[in-house]
Amino acid sequence: MDCKTARLLLDFARPEARELEAEEVAELQRHLDHCPDCHSQARSERQLDECLGKAMRQVEVPAGLREQLLARLESARGDWYRQRFAHAVRLSAAAAVILLLCWAGWYWVREHLVAPIDTQRVASAVSEDVLDDPRVRTGRALQALGFETPLSPYLDYSLLVCPPALAELPGYPGRKVPMLVFARNGRTARVYLIREKAIPKNTPIAIGGGSFKAELLPSEGEPYRFLVIHDGDNLHWLRPPELPAL
């Protein structure tokens, strides 16, 4: 260690100081033991520290100074907390105002900037859709609803009276499932798609329910079972022509 470094470290090597590592203190002491100039400066600084410390210890501390300092610190801490709380309240209020303005702007845009509808375009799209195979059309509509499953082969999809739609499952308020409505010669049937896991294994295939009957179509490994609700004696009319009656 050279003299320049040693004299720089003297300010950090005072008694009770914690700034230097033990190895640095030992190296500094070795330098002082072999360098008269640095040793003399270190002794002078320590003597000055001792004189100042002795003088300060002789100064009488005013009565109640500690309590006054603590009270002042507590008051300052309370002011700081109050300022932080007020700042947080202002930020929250500003955020709420911004969110309200954003919502109002979105609502205004939704209500006033409505894209015009070309009715001819709607009619052309429906005409093109009707030309597709009924099974393809039905599968595409179910995918648009977020349900992707093979269609049951036991239904004649040309008898659909409207595209599949989400509907509330009877007896289960708030629980919506895909529903298909079939009709032919005055007879109608509503078909609900129920997840296979939601149907107990011992559920009967056909159940009478007063005016209406419920029939589960045979499963072909589909993730959804097709539950038919109808008021007739059988479902022969609902089956595709190429399949025999159940």
N, C-alpha and C positions, 0 to 999 in steps of 0.2 A: 504494500500500500504506500502511495506517495504522500507528500505533505499536503498537497492540494485536496486530495480525497479525505485525508484524515481531518483537516480543519473544517471541511464541509460536514462531516459526520459528527463533529463535536456538539452541534446544536441538537442532535438526536440522541446523544449518549448521556443525557442527564439522569440523575437518580430517579427511580420509579418510572422511567420512560419505557415505552413498549414498541417504539417505532423500528428498532434495529433487531435483527436476528442475533442469536447467541454467537454464531460464528463471526458475524461482523463486529460485535463488541469485543470478542477475543482478539481479532486481527487488529482492531484499532488500539487496544491496550498494548499489544506487542510493538506497534509502531511508536506509541508514546514512550515506552520503556527504552527505546533506542534512539529517539529523536529529541534532543534537549529543547529545541525551539518549540516544537509542538507540545511537548510536555509542559513547558512554561506557560504557553497560552491556555492549555487546558486547565492548569492549576489556577490561573488568574480568573478564568470564566467561572470555575466552580466556587472560588472565594466570593466573587460578585453575587452569584446565585445565593450563597449562604447568607450574605449580608442583607440582600433584598428580602429573602424569606424571613429572616429574623425580624426585620423592620415591619413587615406586613403582619406577622403574628402578634406584634405588640400593639397593633391598632385595635382599639376596642370596637366590637361589632355592636351597632345600635340595637337596643332592645326591640324585639318584634320584627326585626328585618327579615328573618326567615319566613315568618308567617305572611308578611307583606308580599314577599317575592312569590310564595306559593299561591296566594290569592290572586296576584296579578297574572301568573301563568294560567290559573284555572279560568280567569275571566277571558284571557286571550284565546284559550282553547275553545271556550264556549262561543266566542265571536267567530272563530274559524269554522266551527261546525254549523253555526247558523248561516254563514255565508255559503258554505258548500251545499247546505240543504236548499237555500234560496236559489242557488245556481242550478241544482238538479231540478227544482220545480219549474224554473224558467225553460230549461231544456225540454222537459216533458211537455209543457204547454206548447212550445214551439213545434215539437214533433207531432202533437195532436192536431194542431192547426194545419200543418203540412199534409197530414193524412186526410183530414177533412177536405182540404182544397183538392187533393188528388182524386178523392172519391167523387166530389161534386163535379170535377172536370170530366171524369170518366162517365158519370151519369149523364151529363149534358151531351157529350159526344154520342153516347149510345142512343139518346132520345132524339137528337136533332140531326146527326149526320148519318142517317140510315141509307144504306146503298139501295138504289132502285132495283126493282124486280122486273125482269122481262117475262111476261106470262107465256109468250111463245116458246121461250127457252125451256120453261117448266113443262109445257105440253110435249115438246120434242123429247125431253129427257125421259118422260113417262112412256112415251111411245117406243123409244129405244129399249127401255127396261123391260117392257112387256114382251119384246121379241126374244129375250133370253130364255134359256131353259128354266122352268119354275124352281128346280132344285138349286141351280146355280144362283138364281135371284134370291132365294130364301137364305142360302148360306152366306151370301154377300151382305144381306141385311143384318143377319145375326152378328157377323164380324163387326159391322159398323156400331152395333150396340155393345161390343166388347166381349162377345161370347163366341168362342170358336169350338165347334164340336161337329162330328159327323151327323148327318141328318138320319132320322129313323127311316128305314125302307118301308115301313108299314103305313105310310101316309101318302096320299095323292096331293102333291103340292100345287097342282093346277087348280085345286079347289079353294086355295087361299083367297079370302075376300079383301085382305089388306096386308101390307108388309108387317113383319114381326115388330112388336113394340114391347116396352117394359110395362108391366101391370102389377098391381098389388095382388099377391097370392091370397085367395079367399081364406078367411079364418086366421090370417096372419097379418094384422094391420102393420103397415110400414115396410113389409118385406116384399120387395119387387123382384120379379123374375120375368124372363122373356115369355111372351104369350103369342100364339098363332091362332087365328080364327078361320075355321073352314065352314063352308056352306054348300048345300046341294039339294035342290028340289024341296026347299022349305026346311031342311034339317040343318042344324048348326052344331058345331063342336068347338070348344075352347081347349087348346093344348098348351100346357105349362111345362117349361123345361126346368126340371129339378135336379140338383146335383146328386149323383149316384150315392155319395157318402151321406147324404141327408135322409135317405130312405132306409129304414130298418130292413134287415134281411128277411124277416118273417112277414113282411107286408103282403097282403093278398093282391093278386093281379087285378081283380074286379071287386068293387065295393058299391053297394046300393046306398044312396043317401036321400031317400024320399023321392022327390021329383027328378033328381039328377043322379047319374051314376059316374063313378070314377074308375078308370081303367088305366093300368100301367102297360105300355107297349113293351113287348119283349126287348131285352137289352142285347145289343150287338157289340158290347165293349165300349159304348159311348160314355164320356164322362158325365153326361146328363141323361136322365130318364125322361121320357115323354109321357106326361100325365094328361089323359084325355077326360074332359068333363062333358057329358052329353046327356040327352033326355030320351034317347031311343032305346030299342031293344038290343041292337048290336051296332058294330062299326063296319059292317060290310061295305057300306056306301063310301067310306072314307079311305078304303084301301086302293092302292094302284091297280089298274086292270090286269097287270101281268102277275100279280100275286094272288094265291088262293085265299079264301076266307080263313080266319083263325078258328 
